[in-house]
Amino acid sequence: MRKLLIPLMLVFAIGCKQEPKKELTTQEIVDNSIADSGGKLFNDHKVTFDFRDKSYVSENVDGQRVFKRISDLDSTIITDVKRGNDFERYMNDSLVMVHDTMAVKYANSVNSVHYFVRLPYGLNDGAVNKELLGKETIDNKEYYKVKVTFDQQGGGDDFEDTYLYWFDIESFKPEYLAYDFHVNGGGQRFRKAYNERYVNGIRFVDYENYKPKNDGTDILEIGQLYNKGELELLSKIELKNIAVE
């Protein structure tokens, strides 16, 4: 009986052995992150918020996403509107002409603020290229590290920039991001998300905004520079009066 029992125990142990955990693809990681952060609610709802001294609005108008920035300057209300590739500026509801060069500058500025507020939603845009670089530990916690680059066609004026995102391996929330940029002399930034809150199902965060203390660093190493205390805090990016309708 004992001789029979031992083989049966071995068979039972083998049968109960857990299957190896399936490795997720980059796309699955991003899809899970977007779903956790609000998914299609980003496009189905009107979002308003204040950032620094300006108000911002994103909404769907006739099936097209429209981004707005509203400034109050000495009793003059300036409304910048980015609709697809088009840009318009209104002063007290009157359309004004803007030189093409400045229109591009204003449109990029409006788009940049909305882009970061809506993350990770934009990571599935057509011009985005995503690559999983493996896992990396930041501040004693492990993350999926994803590199993002952009196609020139549809990637905007900053298509040459490289972005990095660190996604929590359990919740898939993007808790850190970094990027390099080439305008205005270029540089690198590293952002740490904090003050997470959900408003009508959409996730919003504020950021601590860092830069390397030394020039010439590799953007791919910026997470470890943060761990070593080799980044300096530049500013905090805080959203106020968020509303989702």
trRosetta pair geometry for C-beta under 8 A, 3 or more apart (Angstrom, degrees):
i j d omega theta_ij theta_ji phi_ij phi_ji
1 4 5.8 -60 -154 37 32 110
1 5 6.3 35 150 -27 67 108
2 5 5.5 -51 -145 29 34 116
2 6 6.9 38 159 -25 64 99
3 6 6.5 -50 -155 24 30 110
3 7 7.8 21 156 -5 58 102
4 7 6.6 -62 -162 39 36 103
4 8 6.5 31 150 -17 68 113
5 8 5.7 -64 -152 39 33 113
5 9 6.3 35 154 -23 69 106
6 9 5.7 -54 -150 32 31 111
6 10 6.6 31 153 -19 64 104
7 10 5.5 -54 -150 34 36 114
7 11 6.4 37 153 -20 68 103
8 11 5.7 -51 -149 35 34 112
8 12 6.4 35 152 -20 65 105
9 12 5.6 -53 -147 36 32 112
9 13 6.3 34 153 -21 65 106
10 13 5.7 -53 -147 34 31 111
10 14 6.4 29 155 -17 64 106
11 14 5.9 -57 -149 37 30 109
11 15 6.2 29 154 -20 65 110
12 15 5.7 -58 -147 38 29 111
12 16 6.3 17 158 -12 65 111
13 16 6.1 -64 -146 42 27 103
13 17 6.9 51 149 -49 61 89
14 17 5.7 -30 -160 -8 36 118
24 28 4.4 -129 -167 87 97 126
24 29 5.3 114 126 -57 130 84
24 32 7.7 -42 -156 -3 149 138
24 144 7.6 -51 74 -98 122 149
25 28 4.6 99 53 4 78 102
25 29 7.1 -139 94 -6 43 85
25 132 7.3 -152 -175 -19 42 140
26 29 5.8 -56 -154 33 33 112
26 30 6.4 25 154 -12 67 107
26 130 4.7 172 150 127 133 111
26 131 6.4 -85 -88 -135 159 13
26 132 4.1 -149 -77 -38 95 98
26 146 5.9 124 -144 -125 101 113
27 30 5.9 -58 -147 41 32 107
27 31 6.0 33 155 -20 68 109
27 130 7.0 135 -73 74 61 138
28 31 5.6 -53 -140 38 30 112
28 32 6.2 31 159 -19 64 106
29 32 6.0 -58 -151 36 26 110
29 33 6.4 26 152 -20 62 109
29 132 6.9 114 13 -94 146 117
29 144 5.2 -123 -143 119 150 166
29 146 6.6 -174 98 -63 139 135
29 167 5.6 141 175 68 112 161
29 172 6.2 -175 -164 -133 64 106
30 33 5.5 -55 -148 36 33 114
30 34 6.3 32 156 -18 67 104
30 120 6.4 -148 -153 152 78 133
30 123 5.0 -130 -154 115 126 130
30 124 6.5 153 136 -64 127 88
30 130 6.2 -64 -39 -136 146 168
30 146 7.1 134 -65 -151 99 171
30 167 7.9 -129 -81 -66 49 154
31 34 5.9 -54 -147 36 30 109
31 35 6.3 30 155 -19 64 107
31 124 7.5 72 -86 -78 69 130
32 35 5.7 -55 -147 37 30 112
32 36 6.3 28 156 -18 65 108
32 172 4.1 -143 113 -97 108 173
33 36 5.9 -58 -149 37 29 109
33 37 6.2 16 157 -12 65 115
33 120 4.6 12 125 47 121 155
33 123 7.7 16 81 47 127 146
33 167 5.6 -90 -79 -128 131 128
33 172 4.2 -135 -76 150 69 103
33 173 6.6 140 -136 -101 87 24
33 174 5.9 59 -161 -33 138 90
34 37 5.8 -67 -144 43 29 106
34 38 7.7 -71 178 59 58 61
34 39 5.8 91 139 -97 83 54
34 120 5.4 -110 -76 89 71 99
34 121 5.7 104 -134 -102 102 51
34 123 7.0 -145 -63 52 113 104
34 124 6.6 -17 -57 -17 159 124
35 39 4.9 28 -121 -72 48 109
36 171 6.4 130 -159 169 161 79
36 172 5.5 147 4 75 144 107
36 173 6.2 -105 112 -74 139 76
36 203 7.2 20 125 -27 74 144
37 119 7.8 -69 173 123 166 48
37 120 5.9 135 15 28 157 86
37 121 7.0 -130 97 -52 126 80
37 173 7.1 125 -71 -120 97 76
37 202 7.1 28 156 -158 67 57
37 203 4.1 -86 -145 33 72 125
38 41 4.3 -95 175 58 93 117
38 42 5.6 105 109 -47 120 83
38 121 7.3 -42 71 -69 104 115
38 198 7.8 169 -75 -140 98 94
38 201 5.5 115 -126 132 82 78
38 202 3.7 37 -106 -114 149 64
38 203 5.7 -145 -29 9 102 74
39 42 7.2 -156 104 0 25 92
40 43 5.7 -56 -169 43 66 101
40 44 5.6 56 137 -21 86 113
41 44 5.4 -65 -130 46 37 107
41 45 5.4 3 179 3 75 120
41 200 7.4 -178 -173 121 136 88
41 201 5.0 -170 -93 105 169 118
41 202 5.2 -145 109 -69 127 96
41 244 7.6 23 162 -174 114 137
42 45 7.4 -71 -132 43 9 90
42 47 7.7 -25 -145 -26 58 138
42 118 5.6 88 -149 -151 130 104
42 121 4.5 40 -37 -110 174 159
42 202 6.5 121 -78 -122 66 123
43 60 6.1 68 180 -65 71 124
43 65 6.7 -77 -124 -83 88 109
44 60 7.4 -18 -119 -7 21 140
45 200 6.8 164 -144 111 164 132
45 202 7.1 -134 60 -34 142 136
45 244 5.1 28 148 -175 142 91
45 245 6.1 159 -168 72 89 42
46 57 7.0 -11 -173 -167 96 93
46 58 7.2 175 -152 88 51 52
46 59 4.1 6 -115 -103 91 102
46 60 7.7 -113 -74 19 73 69
46 244 7.3 155 80 -156 51 45
46 245 4.5 -14 60 58 102 101
47 57 7.2 157 85 -154 54 45
47 58 4.9 2 55 53 99 96
47 59 7.5 -171 26 -67 58 64
47 117 7.6 168 132 135 142 129
47 202 7.0 -80 -97 89 126 167
47 242 7.4 -21 -167 -161 90 85
47 243 7.3 160 -153 84 45 54
47 244 5.5 -9 -103 -104 76 75
47 245 7.9 -166 -72 21 33 71
48 55 6.8 2 -172 -179 99 101
48 56 6.8 165 -150 87 53 54
48 57 5.0 -11 -101 -101 85 75
48 241 7.5 -43 120 123 92 93
48 242 7.4 159 88 -151 54 40
48 243 4.8 -2 57 55 97 100
48 245 7.8 27 2 -5 102 107
49 55 7.5 173 93 -153 32 62
49 56 5.5 -14 63 58 76 100
49 117 6.8 -179 44 -141 148 147
49 204 7.7 162 -92 -136 149 148
49 239 4.8 -18 178 -168 137 109
49 240 6.8 133 -175 66 80 42
49 241 6.2 151 -144 82 50 68
49 242 4.6 -1 -100 -99 103 68
49 243 7.3 -178 -70 20 59 63
50 54 7.1 168 -152 90 67 38
50 55 5.2 -39 -98 -100 75 67
50 56 7.3 161 -99 14 24 80
50 239 7.2 133 68 -167 51 58
50 240 4.3 -36 70 72 105 96
50 241 4.7 46 5 42 110 113
51 54 6.1 -18 67 66 75 85
51 56 6.1 17 10 -10 108 124
51 113 5.9 -176 58 -157 162 129
51 117 7.9 -112 -59 -69 137 126
51 237 7.5 -1 -150 -169 112 81
51 238 7.7 161 -131 84 69 48
51 239 5.9 -34 -84 -108 86 65
51 240 7.4 167 -78 22 36 81
53 71 7.3 51 116 -134 90 87
54 69 5.6 5 165 -172 135 93
54 70 6.4 152 -170 71 81 48
54 71 5.1 -38 -112 -86 99 79
55 69 7.5 148 81 -160 48 46
55 70 4.4 -21 66 61 98 106
55 71 8.0 -174 27 -69 72 37
56 67 7.5 -19 -168 -170 97 83
56 68 6.6 157 -157 86 49 64
56 69 5.6 -15 -102 -103 77 64
56 70 7.4 -166 -74 17 29 80
56 110 7.8 158 -127 -153 104 79
56 113 6.0 -136 -97 120 153 131
56 114 6.5 -171 180 -76 133 85
56 117 7.4 162 104 -10 150 163
57 66 7.9 -3 112 108 94 91
57 67 7.5 155 86 -159 57 39
57 68 4.1 1 55 54 98 114
57 70 7.1 44 -6 -16 105 113
58 65 6.7 -4 -171 -170 97 95
58 66 7.1 166 -150 84 50 51
58 67 5.3 -11 -102 -104 84 68
58 68 7.5 -168 -72 21 40 73
58 114 5.5 121 -72 -140 126 124
58 117 7.9 -180 -12 88 137 129
58 118 7.2 6 15 -68 177 123
59 65 7.8 161 87 -148 27 54
59 66 5.6 -20 66 59 74 98
59 68 7.9 0 16 2 98 112
60 63 6.6 7 -178 -109 106 15
60 64 6.9 141 -155 65 64 29
60 65 6.1 -38 -98 -91 65 53
60 66 7.3 140 -117 13 15 86
61 64 5.8 -36 69 64 72 84
61 66 4.8 18 10 -12 117 135
61 83 7.3 -53 58 -123 125 119
64 83 6.1 57 130 -168 129 92
64 84 6.1 -46 -166 -46 127 100
65 84 8.0 121 62 -63 73 57
66 81 6.5 -15 -172 -165 105 94
66 82 7.2 157 -160 81 55 53
66 83 4.9 -11 -112 -98 88 86
67 81 7.5 149 83 -157 52 45
67 82 4.4 -8 62 59 101 104
67 83 7.9 -168 29 -69 64 44
67 110 5.3 140 123 148 119 109
67 111 6.2 126 67 -93 164 56
67 114 4.6 -92 -129 -32 131 163
68 79 6.1 -18 -163 -169 110 94
68 80 6.7 150 -156 80 55 56
68 81 5.4 -13 -103 -102 83 69
68 82 7.6 -165 -74 23 37 70
68 110 7.4 -58 -161 -157 11 129
69 79 7.4 158 80 -154 48 47
69 80 4.5 -3 54 54 97 107
69 109 7.5 -31 -20 111 167 96
69 110 4.7 -130 -18 -112 122 98
69 113 7.1 95 -91 46 118 143
70 77 6.7 -13 -167 -170 95 94
70 78 7.3 158 -154 83 45 53
70 79 5.1 -7 -105 -104 79 78
70 80 7.9 -153 -70 25 37 68
71 77 7.4 155 81 -156 48 47
71 78 4.5 -11 60 59 99 102
71 79 7.9 -170 25 -73 65 37
71 80 7.8 36 0 -6 103 99
72 75 7.6 16 -175 -89 87 16
72 76 7.5 151 -159 74 46 43
72 77 5.8 -18 -102 -101 69 68
72 78 7.9 -165 -75 21 23 74
73 76 5.1 -29 74 64 81 95
73 78 6.1 15 13 -5 113 116
76 91 5.9 -14 -177 -164 109 98
76 92 6.1 -80 -147 -40 68 101
77 90 7.9 -9 110 111 87 93
77 91 7.2 145 78 -159 54 45
77 92 5.5 107 46 -83 87 54
77 93 7.7 33 78 -28 118 68
78 89 6.7 -15 -168 -169 92 99
78 90 7.2 156 -156 83 44 54
78 91 5.6 -13 -101 -102 71 72
79 89 7.2 155 82 -157 51 50
79 90 4.4 -7 58 58 100 104
79 91 8.0 -168 22 -73 71 29
79 93 7.9 38 19 -81 131 43
80 87 7.1 -15 -171 -166 90 97
80 88 7.6 162 -156 86 46 48
80 89 5.4 -16 -103 -104 69 79
80 106 5.4 -138 -140 166 141 118
80 107 7.7 -156 171 -83 117 49
80 110 5.3 -147 114 -69 123 136
81 87 7.0 152 83 -156 57 48
81 88 4.6 -10 59 61 107 92
81 89 7.5 -174 20 -80 76 32
81 90 7.1 40 -10 -5 113 104
82 86 7.4 157 -156 85 47 52
82 87 5.5 -14 -102 -102 70 79
82 107 4.9 120 -104 -143 115 84
82 110 4.9 170 -16 94 127 135
82 111 5.8 -111 130 -62 173 88
83 86 5.0 -18 69 67 86 103
83 87 7.9 171 26 -83 67 32
83 88 7.5 7 10 8 108 105
87 98 7.1 -70 115 70 110 140
87 103 4.5 155 78 -175 134 96
87 104 7.6 -165 5 -73 153 31
87 106 6.2 130 -176 85 142 105
87 107 4.1 -99 -82 -73 135 115
87 110 7.9 152 -126 29 108 138
88 95 6.2 -48 -171 -134 113 102
88 98 8.0 161 -146 14 31 122
89 95 7.4 112 79 -153 49 57
89 96 5.4 -48 96 60 98 95
89 98 5.0 88 13 -44 128 131
89 103 7.7 -130 -20 -109 109 81
89 106 6.8 -10 -71 136 118 167
90 93 5.8 1 173 -127 126 16
90 94 6.2 144 -159 64 78 31
90 95 5.6 -43 -99 -88 78 48
90 96 6.9 143 -120 6 25 84
91 94 5.6 -32 67 61 72 89
91 96 5.2 33 3 -25 109 132
98 102 5.3 -118 177 90 97 109
98 103 4.5 125 109 -72 116 89
98 106 6.9 -50 179 17 155 145
99 102 4.8 76 64 17 88 105
99 103 6.7 -154 91 -14 39 89
100 103 5.4 -54 -143 33 30 116
100 104 6.6 32 159 -20 64 101
101 104 6.1 -55 -158 31 29 110
101 105 6.7 26 148 -16 62 108
102 105 5.3 -54 -149 38 39 115
102 106 6.1 37 155 -18 71 105
103 106 5.9 -55 -144 39 29 108
103 107 6.1 29 157 -20 64 110
104 107 5.8 -56 -143 38 27 111
104 108 6.3 27 158 -19 63 107
104 157 6.7 94 177 -53 114 147
105 108 6.0 -58 -150 35 26 109
105 109 6.5 26 153 -20 62 108
106 109 5.7 -57 -151 35 32 113
106 110 6.4 30 154 -17 67 105
107 110 5.9 -54 -149 37 32 109
107 111 6.1 29 155 -18 66 111
108 111 5.7 -57 -142 40 30 111
108 112 6.1 38 157 -30 65 105
108 156 7.2 124 -115 -176 94 118
108 157 5.9 -49 -93 39 134 129
108 158 7.3 118 -150 -22 122 110
109 112 5.9 -49 -147 26 27 114
109 113 7.2 24 158 -14 59 101
110 113 6.5 -61 -161 33 30 105
110 114 6.7 17 153 -6 66 112
111 114 6.0 -66 -150 46 33 106
111 115 5.8 42 153 -34 70 108
111 156 7.3 -167 118 -123 155 143
112 115 5.6 -50 -145 27 28 117
112 116 6.8 18 162 -11 62 103
113 116 6.5 -63 -156 37 28 101
113 117 6.4 23 153 -16 65 113
114 117 5.6 -60 -146 40 34 112
114 118 5.9 21 162 -13 70 115
115 118 6.3 -72 -149 42 22 102
115 119 7.0 44 152 -49 60 91
115 122 5.7 -18 -148 -12 80 165
116 119 5.8 -26 -154 -9 37 117
116 207 7.6 -62 172 -15 129 145
116 237 7.4 -36 130 152 147 155
117 204 7.0 -8 -162 -129 81 93
117 239 6.7 103 -118 -87 109 141
118 121 4.6 -67 158 43 95 122
118 122 5.8 86 100 -29 112 99
119 122 6.4 -53 -93 29 62 98
119 123 7.2 66 -141 -32 78 101
119 174 6.4 -71 145 63 113 148
119 177 7.2 -35 168 -49 164 159
120 123 4.9 -23 176 2 87 127
120 165 7.1 79 -113 -150 116 156
120 174 5.2 127 -62 -12 116 134
121 124 7.5 -67 175 26 45 97
122 125 5.3 -8 -173 -24 71 117
122 128 7.3 142 144 -59 74 143
123 128 5.8 173 -163 169 45 164
123 130 6.7 65 178 -79 102 129
123 148 6.6 -95 -132 -106 95 143
123 165 7.4 -31 -98 -17 144 161
124 128 6.8 -121 -126 52 6 139
125 128 4.9 98 64 -15 80 111
125 154 7.5 -168 151 151 108 115
126 151 7.9 -51 125 33 74 133
126 154 5.8 -34 87 143 104 159
127 150 5.1 31 139 -162 103 86
127 151 4.3 -122 -152 44 80 96
127 153 6.7 -157 -110 93 110 57
127 154 3.6 -165 -63 104 125 102
127 155 4.2 -165 161 -72 138 70
127 156 7.7 153 93 -3 159 75
127 159 7.2 -81 164 -121 131 108
128 148 6.0 -28 -162 -159 98 107
128 149 8.0 139 -158 78 51 37
128 150 6.2 -33 -101 -104 48 72
128 151 8.0 -80 -32 3 16 86
129 148 6.8 143 76 -157 54 53
129 149 4.8 -20 63 67 111 83
129 150 6.8 -168 14 -84 88 20
129 151 6.8 111 -31 -43 106 78
130 146 5.8 -11 -165 -177 97 115
130 147 7.3 147 -157 79 46 52
130 148 5.6 -14 -101 -100 68 77
131 146 6.9 150 75 -161 42 65
131 147 4.6 -18 64 61 98 100
131 148 7.8 -176 23 -74 72 35
131 149 7.8 17 2 7 112 98
132 144 6.5 -50 -140 -173 102 104
132 145 7.4 108 -164 78 58 56
132 146 5.6 -36 -101 -103 55 77
132 147 8.0 -164 -76 19 8 77
133 136 7.5 7 99 -31 109 116
133 145 4.5 -55 66 102 106 104
133 146 6.8 180 9 -99 86 21
133 147 5.4 80 -41 -21 116 103
133 164 7.9 -28 12 -133 143 102
133 220 7.5 -170 -144 -146 160 106
134 144 8.0 -155 126 -145 23 57
134 145 6.1 1 70 46 58 106
135 142 5.4 12 175 -174 121 103
135 143 6.6 159 -155 79 73 37
135 144 6.1 -50 -101 -96 71 43
135 145 6.5 141 -132 1 18 91
135 169 6.9 13 -124 -78 120 130
136 142 7.4 158 84 -148 25 61
136 143 5.8 -27 65 63 73 89
136 145 4.4 47 5 -46 116 133
136 166 6.7 -86 67 -117 108 113
136 223 5.4 65 141 107 142 160
136 224 7.9 -100 -169 -53 121 84
137 140 6.6 7 177 -123 110 17
137 141 6.6 155 -152 72 72 26
137 142 5.2 -37 -92 -90 77 63
137 143 7.4 146 -101 14 27 77
137 227 7.8 62 108 -91 80 144
138 141 6.3 -32 69 61 63 80
138 143 6.1 -9 18 7 104 127
138 166 6.1 8 8 -169 140 168
138 176 5.9 -26 90 -8 168 158
138 223 5.1 -92 -85 -169 114 105
138 226 6.4 17 -148 85 108 127
138 227 6.2 -131 -136 -65 60 101
139 226 7.7 -54 -43 126 92 111
139 227 6.8 -150 -56 -103 50 79
141 168 7.7 -30 154 -120 123 81
142 169 5.6 -9 107 -8 96 136
143 166 3.8 39 136 -178 155 95
143 167 5.9 140 -169 60 92 36
143 168 6.2 -50 -114 -87 84 30
143 169 6.3 -159 -123 -37 29 85
143 175 6.9 -127 -103 43 136 109
143 176 7.1 -84 -70 33 178 109
144 166 7.0 154 74 -156 48 48
144 167 4.4 -17 57 58 104 99
144 169 5.9 127 -30 -90 85 75
144 172 7.9 -2 27 -122 131 66
145 164 6.6 -14 -169 -168 89 105
145 165 7.6 158 -153 81 43 47
145 166 5.7 -14 -99 -101 67 76
145 223 7.2 -87 -112 -25 128 159
146 164 7.1 149 79 -157 49 54
146 165 4.7 -16 61 60 101 95
146 166 7.8 -179 20 -79 75 29
146 167 6.6 32 -4 -7 117 111
147 162 6.7 -22 -165 -172 97 102
147 163 7.3 142 -163 83 48 54
147 164 5.8 -24 -102 -101 61 73
147 220 7.6 -17 -92 -104 124 94
148 162 7.3 146 76 -166 55 53
148 163 4.1 -19 63 68 107 104
148 164 7.3 -171 18 -77 82 25
148 165 6.6 44 -15 -7 118 106
149 162 5.8 -24 -90 -111 84 74
149 163 7.6 -179 -71 26 37 76
150 154 7.8 -138 -179 97 99 71
150 155 3.2 127 150 -141 116 124
150 156 7.0 -31 158 36 158 86
150 158 7.6 70 39 103 152 67
150 159 4.2 -124 98 -146 116 72
150 160 7.8 -74 57 -35 100 18
150 161 7.1 30 13 56 119 76
151 154 5.9 28 81 57 109 93
151 155 4.9 -179 73 -41 49 117
151 159 6.7 -59 97 -156 28 127
152 155 5.7 -72 -116 32 13 122
152 159 5.0 134 -109 114 46 162
155 158 7.5 -117 143 79 88 53
155 159 3.1 83 108 -111 127 107
156 159 5.8 158 63 -55 59 79
157 183 8.0 45 129 -62 113 130
158 161 4.7 3 163 -7 98 123
158 181 6.5 -32 -146 -133 120 93
158 182 7.5 164 -138 34 76 91
158 183 7.1 -69 -98 -16 98 116
160 182 5.8 -1 87 -1 123 143
161 179 5.6 25 170 -179 117 110
161 180 6.0 -172 -149 81 74 62
161 181 5.2 -5 -108 -100 119 61
161 182 6.8 -141 -76 -3 77 90
162 179 6.6 174 89 -147 47 65
162 180 5.3 22 47 34 89 102
162 219 5.6 130 86 94 122 159
163 177 6.6 -13 -173 -174 99 104
163 178 7.1 156 -158 85 53 48
163 179 4.5 -19 -103 -96 70 99
164 177 6.5 162 87 -158 59 54
164 178 4.5 0 53 55 107 94
164 179 7.1 -169 18 -71 68 51
164 219 6.7 174 -20 152 123 98
164 220 7.2 147 -78 -112 141 49
164 222 7.1 163 42 50 148 117
164 223 7.4 -115 132 -42 147 106
165 174 5.0 -48 -168 -133 110 121
165 176 7.5 153 -158 89 43 60
165 177 5.1 -12 -104 -107 67 89
166 174 6.7 114 69 -152 47 67
166 175 6.0 -58 95 59 98 80
166 176 4.1 15 40 57 122 100
166 177 7.1 -151 17 -73 75 44
166 223 6.7 114 -65 -106 137 132
167 172 5.2 -6 178 -155 118 52
167 173 6.8 156 -152 73 69 25
167 174 5.4 -42 -92 -87 71 63
167 175 7.6 127 -125 7 24 78
168 171 4.4 11 93 50 136 88
168 172 6.0 -72 67 -18 80 11
168 173 4.8 21 15 46 121 77
168 174 7.9 -131 -3 -70 78 18
168 175 5.8 77 -49 -20 94 119
169 172 7.9 34 -140 -73 12 53
173 193 7.9 -123 150 80 106 154
173 196 7.5 3 -171 -117 149 149
173 203 7.4 -141 -129 -174 107 164
174 177 6.1 30 165 -57 120 103
174 193 6.9 106 109 -20 70 146
175 192 7.3 1 155 -154 75 65
175 193 5.2 -123 -152 43 46 112
176 190 7.1 -8 -173 -176 104 87
176 191 6.7 160 -157 85 56 56
176 192 5.7 -18 -106 -104 84 60
176 193 6.9 -130 -71 3 37 86
176 223 6.9 101 122 -111 151 98
176 226 7.8 -146 -146 37 145 173
177 190 7.7 177 94 -153 41 47
177 191 5.1 -6 61 56 82 104
177 193 7.8 61 1 -39 92 100
178 188 6.8 12 -179 -180 103 97
178 189 6.4 -176 -148 94 62 53
178 190 4.4 -12 -102 -105 103 69
178 191 6.9 178 -80 16 50 69
178 219 6.4 171 129 -169 119 89
178 222 4.8 155 -156 85 164 145
178 223 7.2 -130 -13 -56 143 74
179 188 7.2 -176 95 -148 38 61
179 189 5.8 -1 55 55 77 92
179 219 7.5 -1 -166 -152 19 133
180 186 7.1 11 175 -170 91 94
180 187 7.1 -164 -149 103 66 31
180 188 4.8 -31 -100 -97 75 80
180 219 4.6 -90 -38 -79 116 139
181 184 7.8 13 120 47 117 91
181 186 6.0 -173 97 -137 58 54
181 187 6.1 -6 55 56 88 68
181 188 7.7 165 15 -88 71 34
181 189 7.5 17 -2 1 111 105
182 186 4.7 -5 -126 -94 40 99
183 186 7.3 123 41 -72 24 52
187 211 6.3 -21 171 -141 120 125
188 211 6.2 131 82 -144 69 76
188 212 5.7 35 68 -4 122 107
188 217 6.7 -88 25 71 156 104
188 219 5.6 -166 -121 -100 127 87
188 222 6.2 -153 162 -93 136 140
189 209 6.2 -26 -163 -165 114 88
189 210 6.8 134 -163 73 60 50
189 211 5.8 -42 -102 -87 58 78
189 234 7.8 -67 -126 22 96 143
190 209 7.9 140 75 -161 46 42
190 210 4.3 -30 67 70 95 106
190 211 7.2 163 17 -87 83 27
190 212 7.9 88 -9 -50 118 68
190 222 5.1 -167 -78 157 123 123
190 223 7.7 166 -136 -81 130 47
190 225 7.7 -164 -38 78 158 109
190 226 5.8 -152 150 -68 156 121
190 231 5.6 -62 47 -131 136 157
191 207 4.2 -15 -167 -165 113 130
191 208 6.7 156 -154 74 57 50
191 209 5.6 -13 -102 -103 87 61
191 210 7.1 -177 -78 21 36 79
191 237 7.3 -21 -136 23 124 132
192 207 6.5 135 65 -157 42 69
192 208 4.5 -6 54 51 100 104
192 210 7.3 47 -8 -10 98 116
192 226 7.8 143 -62 -154 114 145
193 196 6.7 53 149 -68 111 94
193 205 4.0 -2 -159 162 107 152
193 206 7.3 129 -155 72 58 39
193 207 5.9 -39 -95 -96 50 73
194 205 6.7 119 51 -171 24 98
194 206 5.7 -39 72 73 75 89
194 207 7.3 135 22 -106 77 24
194 208 6.5 45 2 -19 121 95
195 205 6.3 131 76 -155 69 58
195 206 4.4 20 53 22 125 110
195 238 7.6 27 55 -126 158 87
196 203 6.5 -20 -161 -162 96 99
196 204 7.5 153 -150 82 49 46
196 205 5.1 -19 -94 -96 67 92
197 203 7.6 154 85 -149 32 54
197 204 5.7 -20 67 62 79 91
197 205 7.9 153 20 -85 61 47
197 242 7.8 154 88 52 120 147
198 201 6.3 5 178 -118 111 10
198 202 6.5 150 -154 69 70 31
198 203 5.5 -35 -95 -90 78 57
198 204 7.5 152 -100 15 27 75
199 202 5.7 -29 64 61 74 88
199 204 6.2 11 5 0 108 123
199 242 5.1 -157 -27 121 165 118
199 243 7.2 -133 166 -127 142 18
199 244 4.8 143 121 0 102 118
200 244 3.9 -147 48 85 127 125
200 245 7.9 129 21 -66 173 18
201 244 7.5 -140 46 120 75 157
202 244 5.5 158 25 -97 125 154
204 239 5.9 -90 174 65 127 150
204 242 5.6 -115 -11 -117 174 165
206 236 6.6 22 162 175 117 95
206 237 6.0 177 -166 90 71 63
206 238 4.6 8 -132 -108 130 61
206 239 6.2 -149 -86 13 82 78
207 236 7.0 171 89 -158 51 55
207 237 4.2 8 53 49 97 112
208 233 6.0 -53 -177 -129 104 107
208 236 5.8 -30 -105 -107 56 77
208 237 7.9 -148 -65 19 12 80
209 233 7.2 95 72 -159 52 64
209 234 4.9 -63 107 63 95 101
209 235 4.7 -5 54 63 123 77
209 236 6.7 -174 9 -93 91 22
209 237 5.6 84 -42 -23 118 103
210 226 6.8 107 88 -104 163 101
210 231 4.0 43 167 157 131 126
210 232 6.4 152 -153 75 82 30
210 233 5.6 -49 -96 -96 79 47
210 234 6.4 156 -117 1 22 89
211 231 6.5 161 79 -157 21 87
211 232 6.2 -24 62 59 73 82
211 234 5.5 56 -3 -44 103 125
212 215 7.2 142 95 -84 119 25
212 217 4.6 -169 -125 18 167 143
212 222 6.8 -102 -65 -121 105 94
212 225 5.9 -28 -112 161 95 158
212 230 6.5 3 -146 134 77 91
212 231 5.8 -59 -96 -105 40 72
212 232 7.9 43 149 14 12 80
213 230 5.5 -112 20 -176 112 65
213 231 6.6 -155 -26 -112 81 19
213 232 5.3 97 -82 -23 83 106
214 217 6.2 105 85 -45 87 106
214 230 7.1 -37 12 -180 100 110
217 221 6.3 -119 176 72 96 111
217 222 6.7 105 128 -85 126 78
217 225 6.2 29 -168 -71 153 152
218 221 4.4 70 74 9 99 108
218 222 7.6 -138 97 -38 55 73
219 222 5.6 -21 -159 -22 44 119
221 224 5.3 -54 -174 44 73 110
221 225 6.0 82 128 -29 84 98
222 225 5.1 -48 -146 33 41 118
222 226 6.6 49 152 -23 66 96
222 231 7.4 67 -169 -76 86 126
223 226 5.7 -50 -158 29 34 113
223 227 6.8 34 145 -18 64 102
224 227 5.2 -45 -149 33 43 116
224 228 6.3 33 153 -13 68 107
225 228 5.8 -62 -147 44 32 105
225 230 4.2 -88 -166 74 83 111
225 231 5.5 98 126 -45 102 92
226 229 7.8 44 -180 -66 30 23
226 230 7.5 -89 -61 52 21 71
226 231 5.1 -10 -96 6 66 133
233 236 7.9 7 -178 -56 113 75
239 242 5.7 48 138 -62 118 109
